[in-house]
Amino acid sequence: MTSELITTLAQTRKAARITQADLAERAGLSRMAVQRTETGDVDPRFSTLQEMARVLGMELIAVPAALHGQVQALIQSASNPQIPAESPVDSPASPTN
């Protein structure tokens, strides 16, 4: 799980075109801490990952294992919203004479 999180953080940083040095400065970390975290050379503290995520506009949350599937489904549905079909109530009223 941690390696997936670190990979996501690194990909997000790169997509935002933020350097390791910039991320480190904004998160109050050393550049070396960011580099070693991204390369897997250290087992980072939660607070380190949390600060990196915060700078990247993300938030880390703990989800009970029993709810993981439901939360995952909710996230996927939110990122792929379905536009509901127009219901008769929403359709324009036809003039009645």
C-alpha positions in Angstrom: 0.0 0.0 0.0 2.7 2.5 0.9 4.5 1.9 -2.4 1.3 2.6 -4.3 0.8 5.8 -2.3 4.4 6.9 -2.9 4.1 6.2 -6.7 0.9 8.2 -6.8 2.5 11.1 -5.0 5.5 11.0 -7.4 3.3 10.9 -10.5 1.1 13.7 -9.2 4.2 15.8 -8.5 5.6 15.2 -12.0 2.2 15.9 -13.6 2.1 19.2 -11.8 5.6 19.9 -13.0 6.9 20.4 -9.4 10.5 19.6 -8.7 11.5 17.5 -5.7 13.2 20.6 -4.4 10.0 22.7 -4.7 7.9 20.0 -3.1 10.4 19.7 -0.3 10.4 23.5 0.3 6.6 23.8 0.3 6.2 20.8 2.6 9.0 21.8 5.0 11.1 18.8 4.1 14.6 18.4 2.8 15.0 17.6 -0.9 16.8 14.5 0.1 13.8 13.3 2.2 11.5 13.7 -0.8 14.0 11.9 -3.1 14.6 9.1 -0.7 10.9 8.7 -0.1 10.1 8.5 -3.8 12.9 6.0 -4.5 11.9 3.8 -1.6 15.2 4.2 0.2 13.3 5.0 3.4 10.2 4.0 5.2 8.6 7.5 5.5 6.7 8.8 8.5 3.0 9.3 8.0 3.5 13.0 8.6 6.0 13.2 5.7 3.6 11.6 3.3 0.8 13.8 4.6 2.7 17.0 4.0 3.7 15.8 0.5 0.1 15.1 -0.3 -1.1 18.4 1.2 1.3 20.3 -1.1 0.0 18.3 -4.1 -3.6 19.1 -3.3 -4.4 15.7 -1.9 -5.5 14.4 1.5 -4.7 11.1 3.1 -7.5 9.3 4.9 -7.7 6.1 6.8 -10.5 3.8 5.6 -11.6 0.8 7.6 -10.8 -2.4 5.7 -14.4 -3.5 5.7 -15.4 -0.4 3.9 -12.6 -0.3 1.3 -14.7 -1.7 -1.5 -17.5 0.7 -0.9 -15.2 3.7 -0.7 -13.4 2.6 -3.9 -16.8 2.3 -5.7 -17.8 5.7 -4.5 -14.6 7.3 -5.7 -14.9 5.6 -9.1 -18.6 6.7 -9.5 -17.7 10.3 -8.6 -14.9 10.4 -11.2 -17.3 9.0 -13.9 -20.6 10.7 -13.3 -23.5 9.5 -15.3 -25.9 12.1 -16.7 -29.4 11.0 -15.8 -31.9 10.7 -18.6 -34.4 13.5 -18.7 -37.5 12.6 -16.7 -41.0 13.7 -17.6 -40.9 16.1 -14.7 -37.8 17.8 -16.0 -39.0 18.1 -19.7 -40.4 21.3 -20.9 -44.2 21.4 -20.5 -46.2 21.3 -23.7 -48.7 24.0 -24.1 -52.2 23.0 -23.3 -55.2 24.9 -24.7 
